[in-house]
């Protein structure tokens, strides 16, 4: 566990991290990417951290891979590559830097390490876990295989290396339907997200999809009543849901897609008003690129994603910790499932 007090004392002794309006003004080009959602006072606080992080990245030949759920100052200020789970998994195979700083949750850092066993992979807070990844164990996958002999196991990339290693192929929310459709068996096992599986079943009715009953604490909170009530109170708003939401929420929405799919939909259609039924930072991170869209309505915050902060990123670059390790034998097994997903996604043109 990080000792926050020690971290802050040491960082303040090495870097000038006091709020700095002059530096903030010098970095106005960076600020312009987020000024719709980050006020000038907060930017003056963030700017010294952003400057220090970007300087250390260059010195240590490091890149930052940031998930779409990161806060705007991370997403726009220090990330070298941003995206959803699939995009980050692919990018992890392409980066030439010696060090990968994974700004997301732990399973994402594990995936980067699995794909780059010789690189140093660091997560700024080892406690950035995932309720969905924790909802299934290899024993649960074995139980499903015994119940449905011969059925391939398609495991959501939002899982640990152990679960990936116990699976036949991985998927993300953006490619899940295509991956399942490509399986030769009539029956397909999906783990661990029951709602993603149920939503995929609507898209791939020719398959008998059986699933593990896990869920994401962010997306399972939404209900169809929430959506219908908001639509009644805010007519004309386009409601866009992530497929980790319950099927009745997806059905009540105007569009459903992965984080990258959501971004593409809003960018292409540019609705006057949009409600994103997903994690809070999604709308914030694309707001400045789409000034014509008014992002409205409630959202749910992922407490694990929010454990990643500028302060912790700076500390991780300064100390080169918390380094993520994966047992080599386990990593090789997990890599097979992840690479099958990447290869099939490319073959299918996803």
Secondary structure, DSSP 8 states (H G I E B T S, - for coil): ---HHHHHHHHHHHS--S--HHHHHHTHHHHTTTTTTS-HHHHHHHHHHHHHHHHHHHHHTEEEEEETTS-HHHHTTT-SEEE-HHHHHHHHTT---SEEEEES-HHHHHHHHHH-TTSEEEES-TT---TTGGG--HHHHHHHHHHSTT-EEEEESSS-HHHHHTSSEEE-TTTHHHHHHH-SSSEEEEESBHHHHHHHHHH-TTSEEEE--B--TTGGG--HHHHHHHHHHSTT-EEEE-TTS-HHHHHHSSEE--HHHHHHHHHHH--SEEEEESBTHHHHHHHTT-TT-EE-S--B--TTGGG--HHHHHHHHHHT-SB----HHHHHHHHHHHHHHHHHHHHTT-
